Amino acid sequence: MASGVKPRVKVPKSASAGDVITIKTLISHKMESGQRKDDDGNVIPRSIINRFTVDFNGQNVIDVTLEPAISTNPYFEFDSQVPEAGEFTFTWYDDDGDVYTETKAIAIG
């Protein structure tokens, strides 16, 4: 598991049914490309977030494939329509097999 990885997600606590909301995500991750070398000349293994998905109440909202050129600490901001109260599930997939998940609930009010 990559050290210091921390997902952060900002979702409004409530919205009206049918509203379009803005969601912001950031994951702290070094994103090693596998092309750099350490002080001893050894190649630092590739370690990037290679996929990011968002589901709302089990239905996929976003599915993004990330490539090695993605920056450190990838940030995503997007809009989503909220048809009902529920829960967003955010998932980041790492090259080393680690999966980082964050959930945020939203109420209809």
C-alpha positions as CSV (number, residue, x, y, z in Angstrom):
1,M,0.0,0.0,0.0
2,A,1.3,3.4,-0.9
3,S,2.0,5.5,2.2
4,G,0.2,8.8,2.9
5,V,-2.7,8.2,0.5
6,K,-5.7,10.1,1.7
7,P,-8.9,10.6,-0.3
8,R,-10.9,13.8,0.2
9,V,-14.5,14.3,-1.0
10,K,-16.8,17.3,-0.9
11,V,-20.5,16.6,-1.5
12,P,-23.4,18.9,-0.3
13,K,-25.2,17.4,2.7
14,S,-28.6,17.9,1.1
15,A,-30.3,18.9,-2.2
16,S,-33.7,19.0,-3.8
17,A,-34.7,16.0,-5.9
18,G,-33.5,16.6,-9.4
19,D,-30.9,19.2,-8.5
20,V,-27.5,19.2,-10.1
21,I,-24.8,19.4,-7.5
22,T,-21.0,20.0,-7.8
23,I,-18.8,17.3,-6.4
24,K,-15.1,17.8,-5.7
25,T,-12.5,15.0,-5.0
26,L,-8.8,15.0,-4.3
27,I,-6.6,12.0,-3.4
28,S,-3.2,12.6,-1.9
29,H,-0.9,10.2,-3.9
30,K,2.7,10.6,-5.1
31,M,2.0,9.0,-8.5
32,E,5.4,7.5,-9.4
33,S,5.6,6.9,-13.2
34,G,8.1,4.1,-13.0
35,Q,10.7,6.1,-14.9
36,R,12.6,7.8,-12.1
37,K,15.5,6.4,-10.1
38,D,16.3,6.7,-6.4
39,D,19.7,7.9,-5.1
40,D,21.2,4.4,-5.6
41,G,20.2,4.3,-9.2
42,N,17.3,1.8,-8.7
43,V,14.1,2.3,-10.7
44,I,11.3,3.5,-8.4
45,P,8.4,1.1,-9.2
46,R,5.4,2.6,-11.0
47,S,2.6,3.5,-8.6
48,I,-0.3,5.5,-10.0
49,I,-4.0,5.7,-9.5
50,N,-5.1,4.1,-12.7
51,R,-8.9,4.3,-12.4
52,F,-11.4,6.4,-10.6
53,T,-15.1,5.5,-10.3
54,V,-18.2,7.1,-8.7
55,D,-21.4,5.3,-8.0
56,F,-24.7,6.7,-6.7
57,N,-26.9,4.1,-5.0
58,G,-25.2,1.4,-6.9
59,Q,-25.5,3.1,-10.3
60,N,-22.3,4.2,-12.0
61,V,-21.9,8.0,-12.5
62,I,-18.3,8.2,-13.6
63,D,-15.6,5.7,-14.7
64,V,-12.3,7.3,-15.6
65,T,-9.1,5.5,-16.7
66,L,-6.0,7.4,-15.7
67,E,-2.6,7.2,-17.5
68,P,1.0,7.7,-16.2
69,A,0.9,11.4,-17.2
70,I,-1.7,12.2,-14.5
71,S,-0.4,14.7,-12.0
72,T,0.4,14.1,-8.3
73,N,-2.7,14.3,-6.1
74,P,-5.3,14.0,-8.8
75,Y,-8.3,16.4,-8.4
76,F,-11.7,15.9,-10.0
77,E,-14.6,18.3,-10.0
78,F,-17.9,17.3,-11.8
79,D,-21.6,17.9,-11.7
80,S,-24.2,15.2,-11.0
81,Q,-27.9,15.2,-10.8
82,V,-29.4,13.9,-7.6
83,P,-32.8,12.1,-8.2
84,E,-33.2,10.9,-4.6
85,A,-31.5,10.7,-1.3
86,G,-28.7,8.2,-1.2
87,E,-25.0,7.6,-1.0
88,F,-22.1,8.4,-3.4
89,T,-19.3,5.8,-3.4
90,F,-15.9,7.1,-4.6
91,T,-13.3,4.5,-5.5
92,W,-9.6,5.0,-6.6
93,Y,-7.6,2.0,-7.9
94,D,-3.8,1.8,-7.5
95,D,-1.3,-0.1,-9.7
96,D,-0.2,-2.1,-6.7
97,G,-3.8,-3.5,-6.3
98,D,-4.8,-1.2,-3.4
99,V,-8.3,0.3,-3.6
100,Y,-9.2,3.4,-1.7
101,T,-12.9,4.1,-1.0
102,E,-14.8,7.0,0.4
103,T,-18.6,7.3,0.8
104,K,-20.8,10.4,1.3
105,A,-24.5,10.5,1.9
106,I,-26.8,13.2,0.5
107,A,-30.3,13.9,1.8
108,I,-33.3,15.3,-0.1
109,G,-34.6,18.4,1.7
